Amino acid sequence: MFIAAAIVSILLALMLTFSAFGKLTKNPMQVASMTAVNFPVDKMWLLAIAELAGAAGLVVGLFWWPIGVAAAVGVVAYFLGAVVMHLRANDKNIAPAGVLMLAAAAAAVLAPLAA
């Protein structure tokens, strides 16, 4: 089970880091997505910090599973918020947030099983 937990956690951490980098550099695609859901572009750095914290927690969680579970639950909450924001704005582009939310849920389940 450790290999599955490691693969899911590392891939999710990489995706979160990539997404955070896009937010910090104000990537046009990220800005367009934030504008579509009426999120203030000047506050994107806060989302990037949350993503980086989640990524760090997922990696640390490979060595101490309670941190991994906490990080994964936080990432699930983060992406649940993203899905809600997209739905409230009538933006149908919820697939990326939904897939990452499911990956975070898988990481939360796999972390204690790998211990």
N, C-alpha and C positions, 0 to 999 in steps of 0.2 A: 504493500500500500504506500510505502514511502516514496517510491518512484512516481506513482501517479500524483501524489500530493505535491511532490517537488516540481513535476512538469507543469501542473495547473498553476501552482503558486508563482513559479518563475515566469511563465508566459504572461500571466495576468500582471505581474510586477513590471514586466517590460512594456506591456501595453499602457499601463498607467503612467509610466515614466515618459513614454513617447507622447501621450496625451498632455501631460503636464508641460513638456517642452513646447508643444504647440500653443498652449495657453500663455506661457511666459513670453514667447516670441511673437505673440499675436498673429499666428498663422491665419491667413484669410479664410480658410475653411472653418477654423475654430470660431473666428469672429462672426462669420455668417451664421453658424449654428447658435451662438449666444444671442445674436440679434433676433433670430427667428423665434426664440423662446422668451424674448424680452428680458434677458439677463444683462445687467450693466457690464459692458466690456471692460471698464476700468477696475472691476472687481474680479476679473478672471484669475488673477494671481492667487486669490484665496482658494479657488477650486484646484489650482495647480498644487498648492501646499497640501491640501487634503489628499490629492492623488499621490503625491510623493510620500506622504506619511503612510498611506495604505500600502504602497509598494515596499517601503522599508519594513513595515510590520509583517508583510507576507514573507519576505526573505528571512527576517529574524525568526519568524514562526517555524521555519524548517528546523531550527535548532531547539526551540522551546515552544511546543504546540499551543499553549494558551494565548501567547501573543499572536500567533497565526490565526487562531479562531477570532480573536478580538478584531484584528485587522480586516479579516474577511467579512465579518459582520458589519464593520464600518463601511467597507466598500459596497456591500449590498445596500446599505442605507443610502449611500452617496448616489448610486445608480438608480435606486428607487425614486429618489428625489429628481433625478434627471428625467426619468420616464414621466413622472407627474408633470414636470415643467413642460415637456413636449406635448403632452395631452392637453394641458390647460391652454396652451397657445395654438391648439388645433394643428400642430406640426406632426405629421405622420411618420417622421424619420426617427422612430424609437428603437429600431432594430439594434443599432450598435450598443446603446445603453442597456437594452434588454439582454443581449448576449453576454455582455460583461457582468451584468448582475447575476446571471445564471452561473457564470464561471466563478464568481466570488462565492456564491452559495455552495458550489462544488468544493471550493477550497476550504470553506468552513466545515464541511462534512468530512473531508478527507484528512484534515490536520489531526484530529484526535485519533482517527483510525490508524494513522501512520506511526503513532507514538509507541 
